[in-house]
């Protein structure tokens, strides 16, 4: 998982390295998509989906997201190059997913209310809502939910959560609070997740979402999807 050492290194990552990481992931997506189309049984298709999920999570957590750490936040920021310009919280979520091979309009997605960002990506059945609950209670619930990538929506903020294989949750977001940059920090702590009264958490990368990634199908940014 990312660390202060990772942050100090990624601040110096040139855009060409980031572009190369994206290109490698796209090549793997295309190859896996071809395998998925050729698979003749559900068992074979599930094997491809599982492999694709591992490939995607590794690229996101080891290359795509770390490159953005330290990029300044502003409301309305819409940079598409790590460390250049500024990026808003919702647009950060849309950008890293778009750069990971999801076919979506990163700006349109980022303009949605945080709950609708999650519902544009996955189904209501993968989403949990918490109103006026202690932050640690929600953290514990998310960590029990398990390994994977999550979209999180707060009162006035949006971001990503990554739960590692050890069951520890990290909060990755373009923060208006504290450093005022894209940060990776504990989910429990002095941050917008802690002081928000409403929290919605959606587990991403289910089979339906992964099939759309593999096949290059579009995600539509819209309200009210369930």
C-alpha positions as CSV (number, residue, x, y, z in Angstrom):
1,X,0.0,0.0,0.0
2,X,1.1,3.6,-0.5
3,X,3.2,5.3,2.1
4,X,5.1,8.6,2.7
5,X,8.0,7.1,0.7
6,X,5.6,6.3,-2.2
7,X,4.4,9.9,-2.1
8,X,7.8,11.4,-2.2
9,X,8.7,9.2,-5.2
10,X,5.5,9.7,-7.1
11,X,5.8,13.5,-6.9
12,X,8.7,13.1,-9.4
13,X,7.0,10.6,-11.8
14,X,7.1,12.1,-15.3
15,X,3.9,12.0,-17.4
16,X,5.6,9.6,-19.9
17,X,5.8,7.0,-17.1
18,X,2.1,7.5,-16.3
19,X,1.2,7.3,-20.0
20,X,3.2,4.0,-20.2
21,X,1.3,2.6,-17.3
22,X,-2.0,3.4,-18.9
23,X,-0.9,1.9,-22.2
24,X,0.2,-1.3,-20.5
25,X,-3.1,-1.6,-18.7
26,X,-5.1,-0.9,-21.9
27,X,-3.1,-3.6,-23.7
28,X,-4.0,-6.1,-20.9
29,X,-7.6,-5.0,-21.0
30,X,-7.8,-5.6,-24.7
31,X,-6.1,-9.0,-24.4
32,X,-8.3,-10.1,-21.5
33,X,-11.4,-8.8,-23.3
34,X,-10.5,-11.0,-26.3
35,X,-10.2,-14.0,-24.0
36,X,-13.5,-13.2,-22.4
37,X,-15.3,-13.1,-25.8
38,X,-13.8,-16.4,-26.8
39,X,-14.7,-18.2,-23.5
40,X,-17.4,-20.7,-24.1
41,X,-18.5,-21.5,-20.5
42,X,-19.5,-19.4,-17.5
43,X,-16.7,-21.0,-15.6
44,X,-14.2,-19.9,-18.2
45,X,-15.7,-16.4,-18.3
46,X,-15.5,-16.2,-14.5
47,X,-11.8,-17.1,-14.6
48,X,-11.1,-14.2,-17.0
49,X,-13.1,-11.8,-14.8
50,X,-11.1,-12.8,-11.7
51,X,-7.8,-12.3,-13.5
52,X,-8.9,-9.0,-14.9
53,X,-9.9,-7.8,-11.4
54,X,-6.5,-8.6,-10.1
55,X,-4.8,-6.8,-13.0
56,X,-7.0,-3.7,-12.7
57,X,-6.6,-3.4,-8.9
58,X,-2.8,-3.8,-9.1
59,X,-2.5,-1.1,-11.7
60,X,-4.8,1.3,-9.9
61,X,-3.2,0.9,-6.5
62,X,0.5,0.6,-7.7
63,X,0.6,3.0,-10.7
64,X,-2.5,5.0,-11.6
65,X,-3.6,6.4,-8.2
66,X,-0.1,7.0,-6.7
67,X,0.8,9.2,-9.6
68,X,-1.9,11.7,-8.6
69,X,-0.7,12.0,-4.9
70,X,0.1,15.7,-4.2
71,X,-1.9,17.1,-7.1
72,X,-3.6,20.3,-5.8
73,X,-7.3,20.4,-5.2
74,X,-9.6,23.2,-6.3
75,X,-13.4,23.3,-6.7
76,X,-13.9,22.8,-10.5
77,X,-10.3,21.5,-11.0
78,X,-10.3,19.1,-14.0
79,X,-6.6,18.3,-14.8
80,X,-6.0,15.1,-16.7
81,X,-2.2,15.0,-16.1
82,X,-0.9,14.1,-12.6
83,X,0.9,17.0,-10.8
84,X,-0.3,19.5,-13.4
85,X,-3.1,22.0,-12.7
86,X,-5.7,21.1,-10.1
87,X,-8.4,18.5,-9.7
88,X,-11.7,18.4,-7.9
89,X,-12.8,15.5,-5.7
90,X,-15.5,14.0,-8.0
91,X,-13.4,14.6,-11.1
92,X,-10.5,12.8,-9.4
93,X,-12.7,9.7,-9.1
94,X,-13.8,9.9,-12.7
95,X,-10.3,10.6,-14.0
96,X,-8.5,7.6,-12.4
97,X,-11.3,5.3,-13.5
98,X,-11.3,6.7,-17.0
99,X,-7.5,6.4,-17.1
100,X,-7.8,2.8,-16.0
101,X,-9.9,1.9,-19.0
102,X,-13.5,2.5,-18.0
103,X,-15.4,4.2,-20.8
104,X,-17.0,7.2,-19.1
105,X,-17.1,11.0,-19.2
106,X,-14.8,11.9,-16.3
107,X,-16.1,15.5,-16.1
108,X,-19.7,14.7,-16.3
109,X,-19.4,12.0,-13.7
110,X,-17.4,14.3,-11.4
111,X,-20.2,16.9,-11.5
112,X,-22.8,14.6,-10.0
113,X,-23.7,14.4,-6.4
114,X,-21.4,11.8,-4.7
115,X,-24.1,9.2,-4.3
116,X,-25.0,9.4,-8.0
117,X,-21.3,9.0,-8.9
118,X,-21.5,5.6,-7.2
119,X,-24.8,4.7,-8.8
120,X,-23.5,5.5,-12.2
121,X,-20.8,2.9,-11.7
122,X,-22.5,0.1,-9.9
123,X,-26.0,-1.1,-8.7
124,X,-27.8,-0.1,-5.6
125,X,-27.4,-3.6,-4.2
126,X,-23.6,-2.9,-3.9
127,X,-24.2,0.3,-2.0
128,X,-24.6,1.0,1.7
129,X,-25.9,4.3,3.3
130,X,-25.0,5.6,6.7
131,X,-26.7,8.6,8.3
132,X,-25.5,10.1,11.6
133,X,-23.4,7.0,12.5
134,X,-20.1,7.1,14.3
135,X,-17.2,7.2,11.8
136,X,-15.5,4.2,13.4
137,X,-18.6,2.1,13.1
138,X,-18.7,2.8,9.3
139,X,-14.9,2.1,9.0
140,X,-15.4,-1.3,10.8
141,X,-18.3,-2.2,8.5
142,X,-16.3,-1.3,5.4
143,X,-13.3,-3.3,6.5
144,X,-15.5,-6.3,7.2
145,X,-16.9,-5.9,3.7
146,X,-13.5,-6.8,2.5
147,X,-10.7,-6.5,0.0
148,X,-11.4,-4.2,-3.0
149,X,-12.1,-0.8,-4.3
150,X,-15.0,1.4,-3.2
151,X,-16.5,4.7,-4.1
152,X,-17.4,6.9,-1.2
153,X,-19.8,9.9,-1.1
154,X,-20.0,12.3,1.8
155,X,-22.0,15.4,2.7
156,X,-20.0,17.6,0.2
157,X,-17.2,15.3,-0.9
158,X,-16.3,12.2,-2.9
159,X,-13.4,9.8,-3.1
160,X,-12.2,6.3,-3.2
161,X,-11.5,3.7,-0.5
162,X,-9.2,0.8,-0.9
163,X,-9.3,-2.1,1.5
164,X,-6.2,-4.2,1.3
165,X,-5.8,-7.9,1.8
166,X,-5.1,-7.3,5.5
167,X,-8.5,-5.7,5.9
168,X,-7.2,-2.1,6.4
169,X,-9.0,0.7,4.7
170,X,-7.3,3.7,3.1
171,X,-9.1,6.9,2.0
172,X,-7.8,8.3,-1.4
173,X,-9.3,11.6,-2.4
174,X,-8.6,15.1,-3.7
175,X,-9.0,16.8,-0.4
176,X,-10.2,20.4,0.2
177,X,-9.1,19.8,3.9
178,X,-5.7,19.8,5.4
179,X,-3.0,19.5,2.7
180,X,-5.5,20.6,-0.1
181,X,-4.1,17.9,-2.5
182,X,-4.8,14.4,-3.5
183,X,-3.9,12.3,-0.5
184,X,-3.8,8.7,0.7
185,X,-4.6,8.5,4.4
186,X,-6.3,6.2,7.0
187,X,-10.0,6.2,6.6
188,X,-10.5,6.8,10.3
189,X,-8.9,10.2,11.2
190,X,-9.1,13.9,11.0
191,X,-10.6,14.1,7.5
192,X,-13.9,14.7,5.6
193,X,-15.0,11.1,6.1
194,X,-14.8,11.6,9.9
195,X,-16.9,14.7,10.1
196,X,-19.5,13.9,7.5
197,X,-22.9,13.2,8.7
198,X,-24.0,11.2,5.7
199,X,-21.9,8.6,4.1
200,X,-22.6,6.3,1.1
201,X,-20.2,3.5,0.2
202,X,-20.3,1.4,-2.9
203,X,-18.2,-1.6,-3.6
204,X,-16.9,-1.4,-7.2
205,X,-15.6,-3.9,-9.7
206,X,-18.3,-6.5,-9.3
207,X,-18.8,-8.9,-12.2
208,X,-21.2,-6.6,-14.2
209,X,-18.8,-3.6,-13.9
210,X,-15.8,-5.8,-14.9
211,X,-17.6,-7.2,-17.9
212,X,-18.2,-3.6,-19.1
213,X,-14.5,-2.9,-18.6
214,X,-13.5,-6.0,-20.5
215,X,-15.8,-5.3,-23.4
216,X,-15.2,-1.5,-23.5
217,X,-18.8,-0.6,-22.8
218,X,-19.8,2.8,-21.7
219,X,-20.9,4.0,-18.3
220,X,-23.4,6.8,-18.4
221,X,-23.2,9.5,-15.7
222,X,-26.8,10.0,-14.5
223,X,-29.0,10.4,-11.5
224,X,-31.3,7.9,-10.0
225,X,-29.8,4.6,-11.2
226,X,-30.5,1.7,-8.9
